[in-house]
Amino acid sequence: MKFTFKGFCHQKSDDIWEDIPEKRSIPRTILDLLLSPTYHLPRTVNTVRIYKDRNCFSVCPRCKKVIEYEYQSYCGSCGQYLDWSKLDDTEEEFIGWDGVEDEN
């Protein structure tokens, strides 16, 4: 990240001055991240979480958070561009159970 130095700080009584980087706003930082080339390259969704109540949710390959809707173009958490072409070959991650039916 690029810092611009606009402020100075007086540290001690010995007249030692130090540069302080200008703090960037959160919206500007998010915009810079979204416009960075790495987020524009599609990453393949390769993990599906299956919960005990049989609900299945895909997982973002960048931030590892659950994707709310299947086949959405971008992750709602980090903004990563998603590729859904290999959804049938995904890894299954069982949450709260081992993937085997209970006989009880």
KABEL-V999360 format. One record per residue. RES is the residue in one letter. PHI is phi in radians with two decimals (NA if undefined). PSI is psi in whole degrees, 0 to 359 (* if undefined). OMEGA is omega as a letter, one per 40 degrees, with the letter a starting at -180 (999 if undefined). Layout:
res->{RES RES}
phi->{PHI PHI}
psi->{PSI PSI}
omega->{OMEGA OMEGA}
This chain:
res->{M K F T F K G F C H Q K S D D I W E D I P E K R S I P R T I L D L L L S P T Y H L P R T V N T V R I Y K D R N C F S V C P R C K K V I E Y E Y Q S Y C G S C G Q Y L D W S K L D D T E E E F I G W D G V E D E N}
phi->{NA -1.69 -1.92 -1.97 -1.77 -2.14 -2.01 -2.19 -2.24 -1.55 -1.54 -2.28 -1.32 -1.45 1.06 -1.66 -1.93 -2.31 -1.28 -2.09 -1.20 -1.23 -1.34 -1.49 -1.30 -1.10 -1.04 -1.17 -1.12 -1.11 -1.07 -1.09 -1.19 -1.18 -1.55 -1.22 -1.09 -1.20 -1.38 -1.42 -1.36 -1.20 -2.02 -1.34 -1.28 -2.21 -2.40 -2.21 -1.67 -2.01 -1.58 -1.03 -1.46 1.28 -1.37 -2.04 -2.38 -1.34 -2.07 -1.15 -1.24 -1.59 -1.73 1.11 -1.71 -1.19 -1.58 -1.15 -2.13 -1.20 1.13 -1.37 -1.27 -2.28 -1.21 -1.26 -1.63 -2.00 1.50 -1.15 -1.28 -1.88 -1.97 -1.80 -1.21 -2.01 -1.17 -1.22 -1.77 -1.37 -1.41 -1.68 -2.04 -1.53 -1.95 1.51 -2.82 -1.77 1.61 -1.89 -1.11 -1.35 -1.57 -1.28}
psi->{149 130 143 138 111 343 159 151 133 113 311 173 357 12 40 123 145 141 139 128 144 132 129 149 154 314 323 320 316 317 318 320 318 330 357 148 333 332 340 339 127 140 137 133 119 8 139 129 127 118 165 328 15 12 135 134 135 158 135 132 342 304 353 24 156 136 126 317 136 147 22 150 326 151 135 343 312 348 9 135 129 143 120 15 335 38 331 337 23 159 135 128 112 128 118 0 171 5 1 137 140 139 358 *}
omega->{a i i a a a i a i a a i i a i a a i i i i a a i a i i i i i i i a a i a a i a i a i a i a i i i i a a i i i a i i a i a a a i i a i a a i i i a a i i a a i a i a i a a a a i a a i i i a a i i a i a i i a a 999}
